[in-house]
Amino acid sequence: MTVTTLPHPPHRLPLLGDLLTSDPRSPTQNLMAHARRLGPVFETKIFNQDLVVVSGPQEYAELGDEKRFRKHVGFAFAVMREMLGDALATAYTDEPNWSKAHNILAPAFSLAAMKDYHDTVLDTARELVAYWDGTAEQGPVDVHADTSKLTLETIARIGFGYRFRPFAADDPDAYAAAVSRMFEFAGRSTYRIPVHWLDNLVRHRVIKRNDADLAYVRGVVDDVIAARRLDPDPPSGDLLALMLSAVDPETGERLGDENIRNQVITFLDAGHETTSGTLSFALHLLATHPEVADRARAEIHGLWPQGTDPDPVFADIHRLKYVRHVIDETLRLWPIAAGYFREPVADTTIGGHPVAEGQPMLALTLQVHRDPVWGGDSESFDPDRFLPERARTRPVGIYKPFGTGVRACIGRQLALHESVLVLALILHRYELEPEPGYELEVAEGFTLKPAGLRLGLRRR
């Protein structure tokens, strides 16, 4: 059912819909611009795909009601599903493998598990710092490329006992490059032509490249799983061990081999792309707001004095409250997942407009996080927004950088722990120097990331 009572972008055409006013390279930033003209709830249509976009704080909070709305697997997620099947991120909530995998893997993201992962996160972060010590004198570093190496290595070691050894070479890691292209392919496939043969004709090269990337990624993961099966003394507590041996406490069933492969790819891909984007945006914001960086550094020096070699213990990360606010504010301005898809479980209304059961809806986090409800300066970078006394003055349900409800990101606590720890080590070690003339450009694939970001690093 198409919602006809909602405003929509101008210049809509038969068959093409709102293609003339869309932007395949920056779809969510384009939707944010539309939201500011069209209001808190509007409709957009590309070819035969209707989408209701929700960007008002009140309406956005409504979408979090699990009794009225559920996850919608469509658009970019539908493309990812073609590659990853019923993995955690791409499964329908009522599919058996979603609840089975969620029940099996939830213990791996408990507080006790975070403590077990801490030393691995720290060791990998130190490798990044050592790498930057050796390259920073040569000029500005490629921030997102290097943080991607870091976060891919971290999740590979934590989750699967696998090492890519990314800092041993200057070339981009082949796996990370393939993943980046797959994310970009999925993010832009909303605009694929609905006639299958015609879409294959028009996008033949990118489809062929994506097929090759997917085959390569599957091959790498199959090798990881095969090596684990042959290991005479395998680890017992990581994600792969759980998937290979644990049973769902509700059904008594294990995950199948194909689903395990898809879960591994999901964690390696989403687990590194999101955290690297968070770190990259945070470093840009700190480099361009040195007063915030100095305040964060003062807190860090309270734990690990300047001139020392930090040896953070798990509890230290929870003491870095201002650094955590820096991460929170970074995710407010630039949520790596710029929105999430929902659908009504039955005919209902949103913002006074009727929406039918199953209607695809986008909760546009990127716009809600910049709404004036955050203050008159909602576009500015101010970590103090997350002080408890200020947070209490805002409506509930409007800050959701990791999605909502039962389908929120299962790895969010690990992502936050890693982000705070890595950022603290970097600020303790370096002054951040923006590259002259650089203006932030945000690239969009499946996630958001700063394009072409390079920073000078000066040892303290």
C-alpha positions in Angstrom: 0.0 0.0 0.0 1.4 3.4 -1.0 0.8 6.2 1.4 -0.6 9.1 -0.6 -1.3 11.7 2.0 2.3 12.4 2.8 4.4 15.2 1.4 7.1 14.1 -1.1 10.1 15.7 -2.9 9.2 17.9 -5.9 9.4 16.8 -9.6 8.2 13.3 -9.1 7.9 11.4 -12.5 6.0 8.3 -13.6 8.0 5.1 -13.2 11.1 6.9 -12.0 9.5 8.4 -8.9 11.8 10.9 -7.1 14.9 9.8 -9.0 15.6 13.4 -10.2 15.8 14.7 -6.7 17.8 11.8 -5.3 21.5 11.4 -4.7 22.8 7.9 -5.0 26.2 9.0 -3.7 24.8 10.6 -0.5 21.3 9.2 0.0 20.8 9.8 3.7 22.3 13.3 3.6 20.0 14.0 0.7 17.0 12.7 2.7 18.1 14.9 5.6 17.9 17.9 3.3 14.4 16.8 2.1 13.3 16.4 5.8 14.2 19.9 6.6 11.9 21.1 3.8 9.1 18.5 3.9 8.7 18.0 7.7 9.0 15.2 10.2 7.2 12.5 8.1 7.4 12.4 4.3 7.4 9.8 1.5 9.9 9.2 -1.2 9.8 6.8 -4.1 12.5 5.4 -6.3 11.2 3.3 -9.2 8.8 0.9 -7.4 10.1 1.3 -3.9 8.0 3.5 -1.5 9.7 4.6 1.7 8.2 6.7 4.5 11.0 8.8 6.1 10.6 9.7 9.8 12.8 12.5 11.1 10.8 14.2 13.8 11.9 13.4 17.4 8.4 12.5 18.6 7.6 10.3 15.6 11.1 8.8 15.7 10.6 7.8 19.3 7.3 6.2 18.3 9.1 3.9 15.9 10.9 2.3 18.8 7.6 0.8 20.1 8.2 -2.9 19.6 4.5 -3.6 19.9 3.7 -1.4 16.9 6.8 -1.7 14.7 9.5 -4.2 13.8 12.6 -4.3 11.7 12.1 -4.0 8.0 14.6 -6.0 5.9 14.6 -4.1 2.7 16.5 -1.6 0.5 20.3 -2.0 1.3 19.5 -4.7 3.9 17.7 -6.7 1.2 20.9 -6.6 -0.9 23.0 -7.6 2.0 20.6 -10.4 2.7 21.3 -11.7 -0.9 24.9 -12.0 0.2 24.6 -13.0 3.9 21.3 -14.8 4.1 19.7 -15.0 7.6 22.7 -13.7 9.6 22.0 -11.5 12.6 21.8 -8.2 10.8 19.8 -9.5 7.7 17.4 -12.1 9.2 13.8 -11.5 9.7 13.0 -11.4 13.4 10.7 -14.4 13.2 13.2 -16.6 11.3 14.6 -19.5 13.5 18.2 -18.6 12.8 17.8 -15.1 14.2 16.7 -16.1 17.6 19.0 -19.1 17.6 22.1 -17.0 16.8 21.1 -14.2 19.2 20.7 -16.7 22.1 24.0 -18.4 21.3 26.0 -15.2 20.8 24.6 -12.9 23.5 26.9 -14.2 26.2 29.9 -13.2 24.0 28.9 -9.5 24.5 28.3 -9.6 28.3 30.3 -7.5 30.7 32.4 -10.5 31.6 33.2 -11.0 28.0 34.3 -7.4 27.6 36.8 -7.9 30.4 38.2 -10.9 28.5 38.5 -8.9 25.3 40.2 -5.9 26.9 43.8 -7.1 26.6 43.4 -8.0 22.9 41.9 -4.5 22.2 44.7 -2.9 24.0 47.4 -4.9 22.2 46.0 -4.1 18.8 45.6 -0.4 19.6 49.3 -0.4 20.7 50.2 -1.8 17.3 48.4 1.1 15.6 50.3 3.6 17.8 53.6 1.9 17.0 52.7 2.0 13.3 51.9 5.7 13.5 55.1 6.3 15.4 57.0 5.0 12.4 55.0 6.7 9.7 53.8 10.1 11.1 57.1 11.8 10.4 56.6 11.1 6.7 53.5 13.3 6.7 49.8 13.2 7.5 48.3 9.7 8.1 45.3 8.3 6.2 43.0 8.1 9.2 40.1 6.0 8.0 42.4 3.5 6.2 44.4 3.0 9.4 41.5 2.8 11.8 39.9 0.3 9.5 43.1 -1.9 9.7 42.9 -1.6 13.4 39.3 -2.5 13.9 39.3 -5.3 11.4 42.3 -6.8 13.2 40.6 -6.4 16.6 37.4 -8.1 15.7 39.3 -10.9 13.9 41.4 -11.6 16.9 38.6 -11.3 19.5 36.0 -13.2 17.5 37.8 -15.7 15.5 41.5 -16.0 16.7 42.6 -14.8 13.2 45.3 -12.3 12.4 45.4 -10.2 9.2 48.6 -8.5 10.5 47.6 -5.2 8.8 50.4 -3.0 10.1 53.1 -5.2 8.5 52.5 -3.7 5.1 51.5 -0.3 3.6 49.1 -1.8 1.1 45.4 -1.8 1.9 44.3 -5.1 3.2 42.5 -7.0 0.4 39.8 -8.2 2.7 39.1 -4.7 4.1 39.0 -3.3 0.5 36.6 -6.0 -0.6 34.3 -5.3 2.4 34.4 -1.6 1.7 33.3 -2.2 -1.9 30.5 -4.6 -0.8 29.2 -2.0 1.6 29.2 0.6 -1.1 27.5 -1.7 -3.5 24.7 -2.5 -1.0 24.3 1.1 0.0 23.8 2.2 -3.6 21.6 -0.7 -4.7 18.5 1.1 -3.5 18.7 2.7 -6.9 18.9 -0.5 -8.9 16.5 -0.9 -11.8 13.6 -3.2 -10.8 13.8 -5.1 -14.1 16.4 -7.7 -13.4 17.9 -8.2 -16.8 18.1 -4.5 -17.5 19.7 -3.8 -14.1 22.3 -6.5 -14.9 23.0 -4.9 -18.3 23.4 -1.4 -16.9 25.4 -2.4 -13.8 27.2 -5.3 -15.3 30.7 -4.2 -14.2 29.8 -3.4 -10.5 27.7 -6.5 -10.2 30.6 -8.6 -11.5 33.0 -6.9 -9.2 30.7 -7.4 -6.2 30.3 -11.1 -7.0 34.1 -11.4 -7.1 34.4 -9.6 -3.8 31.8 -11.8 -2.1 33.5 -14.9 -3.4 36.8 -13.7 -2.0 35.4 -12.8 1.4 33.6 -16.1 1.6 36.9 -17.9 0.8 38.8 -16.0 3.5 36.1 -16.9 6.1 35.9 -20.5 5.0 39.7 -20.7 5.6 39.2 -19.2 9.1 36.6 -21.8 9.9 38.5 -24.7 8.4 41.6 -23.7 10.4 39.6 -23.7 13.6 38.2 -27.1 12.9 41.7 -28.5 12.5 43.1 -26.8 15.6 43.9 -29.5 18.1 43.6 -27.0 21.0 41.1 -24.4 19.8 40.0 -21.4 21.9 36.9 -22.0 23.9 35.4 -18.6 24.5 35.4 -16.5 21.3 32.5 -16.0 18.8 33.6 -18.8 16.5 33.9 -21.3 19.3 30.4 -20.5 20.4 29.0 -20.8 16.9 30.7 -24.1 16.3 29.9 -25.8 19.6 27.2 -24.0 21.6 23.5 -24.9 21.4 20.5 -22.6 21.5 19.2 -23.0 25.1 15.6 -22.7 23.8 15.8 -25.2 21.0 18.8 -27.3 21.7 20.0 -26.7 18.1 23.3 -25.6 16.7 23.9 -23.2 13.9 24.4 -24.7 10.4 27.7 -24.3 8.6 26.4 -21.8 6.0 24.9 -19.7 8.7 28.1 -19.7 10.7 30.0 -18.5 7.6 27.4 -15.7 7.2 27.6 -14.7 10.8 31.4 -14.5 10.7 31.3 -12.3 7.6 28.7 -10.1 9.3 30.8 -9.6 12.4 34.0 -9.0 10.5 32.4 -6.6 8.1 30.0 -4.6 10.4 32.2 -5.0 13.4 35.1 -3.2 11.9 33.4 -0.7 9.5 31.3 0.9 12.2 34.0 1.4 14.8 36.5 2.6 12.3 34.1 5.3 11.1 33.4 6.3 14.7 37.1 6.7 15.5 37.7 8.6 12.2 34.9 11.1 12.8 36.0 11.6 16.4 39.6 12.3 15.4 38.5 14.8 12.9 36.2 16.6 15.4 39.0 16.6 18.0 41.6 17.9 15.5 39.2 20.8 14.6 38.2 21.5 18.2 41.5 21.5 20.1 39.9 22.8 23.3 37.8 19.6 23.5 40.9 17.5 22.8 42.8 19.3 25.6 40.0 18.7 28.0 39.9 15.0 27.1 43.6 14.8 27.4 43.6 16.3 30.9 41.2 13.6 32.0 43.4 10.9 30.4 46.5 12.3 32.1 44.7 12.0 35.4 44.8 8.2 34.9 48.1 7.9 32.9 50.4 10.9 33.5 52.0 12.6 30.5 55.3 11.0 29.5 54.4 7.6 30.8 53.6 4.5 28.8 49.9 3.8 29.6 48.9 0.4 30.7 45.1 0.7 30.9 43.2 -1.9 32.9 39.5 -2.7 32.1 38.2 -0.4 34.9 40.1 2.6 33.6 38.0 2.8 30.5 34.8 3.4 32.5 36.6 6.2 34.4 37.2 8.2 31.1 33.7 9.8 31.3 34.6 12.8 29.2 36.2 10.7 26.5 33.1 8.6 26.4 31.1 11.8 26.0 33.3 12.7 23.0 32.4 9.3 21.4 28.7 9.8 22.3 28.7 13.3 20.7 30.5 12.0 17.7 27.8 9.4 17.2 25.2 12.1 17.6 26.6 14.2 14.8 27.7 11.4 12.6 25.9 8.1 13.5 27.7 5.5 11.4 24.4 3.9 10.7 22.5 7.0 9.5 19.2 5.4 10.1 17.4 2.1 10.5 14.4 0.5 8.8 11.1 -0.3 10.4 7.6 -1.5 9.4 4.3 -1.5 11.2 3.1 -4.8 12.5 -0.5 -3.7 11.7 -2.1 -0.7 10.1 -1.4 2.4 12.2 -0.6 6.1 12.1 2.6 8.0 12.5 2.5 11.8 13.0 -1.2 11.7 12.2 -0.6 10.0 8.8 -1.9 6.4 8.0 0.7 3.8 7.3 -0.1 0.2 6.4 1.1 -3.0 7.8 4.5 -3.8 6.3 5.1 -0.3 4.9 8.9 0.3 4.7 9.9 3.2 7.0 13.2 4.8 7.6 14.0 6.2 11.1 16.4 8.9 9.9 18.8 9.1 12.9 21.1 11.5 11.1 18.4 14.2 11.2 16.9 13.4 14.6 20.3 13.7 16.2 20.6 17.3 14.8 17.0 18.4 15.6 16.7 21.7 17.7 15.5 19.6 20.6 19.2 19.0 21.3 19.6 22.8 21.8 19.9 25.9 19.7 23.4 24.9 18.6 22.5 21.3 17.6 24.9 21.4 14.7 27.9 22.1 16.9 30.3 19.6 18.6 29.7 19.7 22.4 30.4 16.6 24.4 28.8 18.2 27.5 25.4 17.4 25.9 25.8 14.0 27.5 26.3 15.2 31.0 23.5 13.5 33.1 21.9 16.8 34.0 21.5 17.8 30.4 20.5 14.4 29.1 17.6 14.4 31.6 16.1 17.5 29.9 15.7 15.8 26.5 12.9 13.6 25.3 13.6 9.9 25.7 14.1 7.7 22.7 15.8 10.2 20.4 19.5 9.0 20.7 19.9 5.7 18.9 23.2 5.4 17.0 23.0 1.6 17.3 19.4 1.0 16.2 16.6 0.1 18.5 14.9 -2.7 20.4 15.7 -6.4 20.0 17.4 -5.7 16.7 19.8 -3.1 18.0 23.5 -3.8 17.3 24.6 -6.8 19.5 28.2 -5.5 19.6 27.5 -2.0 20.7 29.3 -2.4 24.1 32.4 -3.8 22.5 32.4 -0.9 19.9 32.1 1.7 22.7 34.8 0.1 24.8 37.2 -0.1 21.9 36.5 3.4 20.7 37.1 5.0 24.1 40.3 2.9 24.7 41.8 3.6 21.3 40.9 7.3 21.3 42.4 7.7 24.8 45.7 6.1 23.7 45.9 8.3 20.6 45.2 11.5 22.6 47.8 10.6 25.2 50.4 10.1 22.5 49.7 12.8 19.9 48.6 16.3 19.1 46.2 16.2 16.2 46.9 18.6 13.4 44.3 19.1 10.6 45.5 19.0 7.1 45.4 22.5 5.7 42.5 23.2 3.4 40.6 20.0 4.3 36.8 20.3 4.4 34.9 17.3 5.8 33.2 15.3 3.1 31.1 12.3 4.2 31.1 9.3 2.0 28.1 7.0 2.1 28.0 3.3 1.4 26.2 1.0 3.9 27.7 3.3 6.6 29.0 6.8 6.9 32.7 7.7 6.9 34.9 10.7 6.3 36.3 10.8 2.9 40.0 11.7 2.3 40.6 12.5 6.0 44.3 12.9 6.8 45.8 14.2 10.0 49.2 15.3 11.1 50.4 13.6 14.3 52.9 15.3 16.6 54.3 13.2 19.4 53.8 14.7 22.8 
